Amino acid sequence: TASLSEDNSTLTYYITESTPNATGTTETLVKHEVPLTRAGKILCQEASDQAILVKGALELKSGVLQNTGGQHIVTVDSGTLNMTGGYIVGGGRDGTPGGGIYVDNGEVNISGGVIAANRGSSGGGIFFQNGTLNISGGAVTGNEVIKGHEDNGGGIFVKSGGTLNLSGGYVTNNRKECDCNDCKNDVNNTHGGGGIALAKSSVMNMTGGYVTGNYSGLAGGGIYAGFFGHNVGFTMSGGTIAGNCAELGEGGGLRIAGGTDGVIQATNKVYITNNITNTNNDWGGGGIFVQDKGNLNITIRLRTTLRVV
């Protein structure tokens, strides 16, 4: 996971880079250390709901946003956040969602920058509902979900009227821990999503980008698409889901839940590679798991690539 030094002077984060090879992909863990001492910073150290509340429009191009005492760093409420650079780091606390960015009705466009070392009860990096989240670049990395009883989406959690469009960038090395009895005894796998979790009539369209190196203590190491009966839509026509892990449950790379309609249409290159599940008690599905009453339609066109290994 990502981390801040004790004096907040250095951010350390990791990106699992994925490179195509003759049989699939090769993953390489790359360490990044960013000195923050000379960066322009907005730092909130007092107990608060958020450091920044957006009801209009916020353009984040550089600098550091940090909230060490509150629930979220940036809250978007009927507004727009455009992130082309900078860092949103070190936010969130146990028992509340969306440590980095919390959105209820709004639009977020991320084409650069880093969202790292945040935590929460769901959506450690980003919690999103009612609006559109467009990610075309940057990195959501090293965020985590801990100590939550509805804990889902270590990197990103999308629910209730939210749409995630992923066309570029990395959702990488995020964690969803299984640290409560509700999770450890959850035979129905209702906890999950190390990288991304989708619930309650949300939609995800993946045309590019990377979901790599994420970990779920239960199910859906890379992407958990829907929870049983939640009516989620998932479409993938490009991009990479690689090097993810589901520990106790199902779907190391991608988990399609009952009630979810999934489509993988390889109009561009699609890689679902080198994912694993370590379960001894559940069905497994290292690359892809489709639950009872879930649907996944896979279409491969001529001169396109779909590799599931």
Salt bridges, closest charged atoms under 4 A:
GLU33 OE2 - LYS31 NZ 3.43
ASP77 OD2 - LYS55 NZ 2.99
ASP94 OD1 - ARG119 NE 3.32
ASP94 OD2 - LYS147 NZ 3.71
ASP151 OD2 - LYS176 NZ 2.97
ASP151 OD1 - HIS191 NE2 3.48
GLU177 OE2 - ARG175 NE 2.83
ASP182 OD2 - HIS149 ND1 3.47
ASP186 OD2 - HIS191 ND1 2.83
GLU250 OE1 - ARG255 NH2 2.67
ASP292 OD2 - LYS293 NZ 3.46
